[in-house]
Amino acid sequence: MIQDWQTQLVQLVLVLVLAPLLSGVTRKIKSRLLRRRGPSVFQPYRDILKLIRKETVIADNASWLFRTTPYVIFATTWLAAALIPTFAAGLAFSAAADVIVIVALLGTARFFLALAGLDIGTSFGGIGSSREMMFASLAEPAMLLVVFTVSLFAGSTQLSSISAHMTGPAVGLNISLALALVALVIVAIAENARIPVDNPATHLELTMVHEAMILEYSGRHLALIEAAASMKLLLYVSLVACIFTPWGTTVAGSDALAYFIGLGAYALKLLAFGFALVLFETAIAKMRVFRVPEFLSVALMLGLLGAILLFISRVP
Amino acid sequence: MGRIMVGISISIVAPFLLNQIAAYGVGILLLLAALAILVCRRPFGSRFIYGACALVCSALVGAALCALLAPGAGLDAVEIPIGVPLGRTWLALDPLSAAFAVIVNLTTAIVSFYAIGHGTHAAEPQRVVPFYPAFVAAMNIVLLAQDAFSFLVGWEIMSLASWALVVSEDRSASNRRAGIVYLIMATGGAMTLLLAFGILAGPEGGYTFDAMRQAAAFKPGAIVLALALIGAGSKAGLVPLHAWLPLAHPAAPSHVSALMSGVMTKVAVYGFIRIVFDLSGPPSWWWSIPVLIVAAITAILGVLYALMEHDLKRLLAYHTVENIGIIFIGLGLALAFEASGFAVAAALALIAAIFHVFNHSLFKSLLFLGAGAVLSATGERDMECMGGLIHRMPVTAFAFLMGCIAISALPPFNGFVSEWLTFQAILMSPQLPQWIPRLLVPAVGATLACSAALAAACFVKAFGSTFLGRPRAPSAAAAKETDRWSLGAMLLLAALCLGAGVLPGFVIDSLAGVSNLLVGAQLAAQSDQPWLRIAPIDPARSAYNGLLVFSMIVIAAGLTALIVRRFASHGLRRAPAWDCGFPDPSPVTQYSSSSFAQPIRRVFGSVVFRAREHVTMPRAGDTGKAKLQLNLHDTLWEALYDPVIRFVNTAADRLNGFQFLTIRKYLMLVFAALVLLLVIIGTWR
């Protein structure tokens, strides 16, 4: 019990501290692949610190909703990221919130962000919010179908049970799981506003989505939103790692050495998935906005197919 | 703690008295309706009527809650001798009635508080106030009825009273049309329910519910299911019988809209559950298939229609259609599980459905009350003429936002819990032995997930274009916050939405009696779970702790705020909006409700609504205006209702000639009819 709480506390701090580093590392790798030197891997920390120290400028007609939204987004994303077993299973909160809750918490964050985009009443904010909600209307069901597939497979919606089931002997190569993995990766790319869905590096471009919503934010508010965005990336990478590559994760009640092994394994997984993500991004061009729904529908259909295959292959 | 409170209240009120209290409550409501005719013209009079309704409904909530939580209560039905000619009226609170009576009267009590402040704005109170208590009383009669006669009489009074309220503002043609469509649909629905009860009663004609349950002999379940789906489904708003709902609900005064959408549709759900789960015996496995298909179509089409809408109250009405779909998904799953003998899974699906009934009655009433406050402040229902109301009406905006979060199924509010329970029920369904439901259920799950995500998009649109941004019309810029009664009622509903989301275990436990009655099983007691979490089947399988999620969000946000306050710069400056350096001075350049929905319209609407956009651009150098034309089709209305209307019109035209015959021709017609009938009777023998 005490150990669960300790693990949970470490996890809460870990996702907070590690998230900007993951963003920094992916940016660095991307720059190297493009034959640029790129900023230091610690640049995201510096950016956040810089923003925190700056004065916050908000629009004349910004409401209380605009000023509270960064805190809501940060808190819900942080909580969602802390619910995923990263380096060790047996988190104190894992009995309180399953993977459906994690998806829904991200939904809460998105809901508030889209509202904040509409608060000032500018056309950029509106374009970002409406497109973000259109993407979400396909990405969220696709994500839930992935959740269905994985939960049916493991007989549980708790991530710790799923992770434990995946390391167990009953798992081989499975077509449903493969479909779910592809769907999850597509959803992760869309949700984190990566190429080919959105470009995290651009500004002032009519295809932008996420950046358009946060255009009016500055200073400490922007710092919180940037930190939340990097935590979301960490969350999705951890989710893929936790479900599909659960090896090395420390089981509850192990000794200290096992925890260090778990941490090391987690760091390796982050690096590997970050590298794969960047490789994919550099190899592909950005899509037109109205191609994205088709891209996401592929995820939805794959998820549905995976779930249906599991439903009919279970003989009671 | 709940048990102790119940114990105390029962020691005060003996169980057998509960039915009497409920019956007296209905009687008082009917007396109030009569009294209202006399006093409603004075503002104090209508305030008194609404206040009295709130008090009576609160008493009914208390009685129903005792009946729900106390085992064995409500055994002896109250017999009222002044019943319908062929029988007597039986009223009682069995667990199902009690659960719905709590839901209906709780919401009605709060809406009545709102009406104390809001109802005095009515232009012609004598057309609203007397029908309001009658409407509430009729809904209670339907819930309390233990025989088909009083059920149907209550149902008809409910339809007629709400019809009178719909046409209370009959100056606009659209309201009159809504009244006609509603009347036709309500008559048809009541007719099918009458037939359903007729079949259930059998040749002996035992019209009490007890007699129907015992008449186990000949029951054509398929016909009863179809009649119940049409009768109760048309009242609840199942597609394609929903057509009256988005016309009628917004036409009524806002507090009545809240009751019609939040409460009356729940009475219809009660009717369906009573007939299909309770009275028509054990279900066959295929019963779930039509229910699930209709429910999934209802859920997705309801939200898509809502997304295309820019009238705030009609948008909310379409969302009622969507939520009825979600409720019926739960009911369909419960039927499938019950027929195949998985009693616990059936209890889970049933409780998910009834929990959603409870939730929807809270947040939909809240949203309609908010829309009513906006309507009386701006005089507008069109969201294209609103904007920026969060500055003018901050408390209304806050309460409305809570309702939006709840209906979008986002944690930690209540809408999420019932959807989570429905998802858990879906995840139980691979154990079903039949192939068709196993193929169908994942598709239903995908539809449910899709409609939840679209609902979030729709409420970003609704809240965003109503309360956020800059005012699009002078009326929105000059809006004033609504009165204190209304604000109090909305905040109370918002608090209940949060409370039911944070402590769902109490709701699930109190519904145990219902699932025992209907499917013969109950979920494990959630109050035994540590940390107030809920784990419907097994903690290792799935668990949710609303309290922990809520408190963690609050703690994390508070901690962040503290740290930011301690370490970050305190500088805060107001400046003109940045907008990439080119801020537009005119508020018409901001995103409106229909431009917000444009991407979704393009993705989903091109098939469902045959949405076509046509842009006319002036040639280069021409300073004329560009034009964007949008064509949307209500495909369901055009495919299903228009042919019927055309047929009736043509038939009426053809038959019109019979009005202008000579007396000889009439006599000839009568003679011919007589001969025809005699021939028929002769050949019959």
Interface residues (C-beta under 8 A of the other chain):
Chain A: I52 R53 K54 E55 T56 V57 I58 A59 D60 N61 A62 S63 W64 L65 Y71 V72 F74 A75 T76 W78 L79 F93 A95 A96 A97 D98 I100 V101 A104 L105 G107 T108 R110 F111 A114 L115 L118 D119 I120 G121 T122 S123 F124 G125 G126 I127 S129 S130 R131 M133 M134 A136 S137 L138 A139 E140 P141 L144 L145 F148 S151 L152 G155 S156 T157 Q158 S161 L204 L215 E216 G219 R220 A223 L224 V289 F290 P293 L300 G303 L304 A307 I308 L310 F311 I312 R314 P316
Chain B: G387 G388 I390 H391 P394 A397 L401 I405 S408 A409 L410 P411 F416 W420 F423 Q424 I426 L427 S429 P430 Q431 L432 P433 W435 R438 L439 V441 P442 A443 G445 A446 A449 C450 A452 A453 L454 A456 A457 F459 V460 K461 F463 G464 S465 L468 G469 R470 W531 R533 P539 A540 R541 S542 A543 Y544 N545 L548 V549 M552 I553 V554 A556 A557 T560 A561 V564 F567 A568 S569 G571 L572 R573 R574 A575 P576 A577 W578 D579 C580 P583 D584 P587 T589 Q590 Y591 S595 F596 A597 Q598 P599 I600 R602 V603 F604
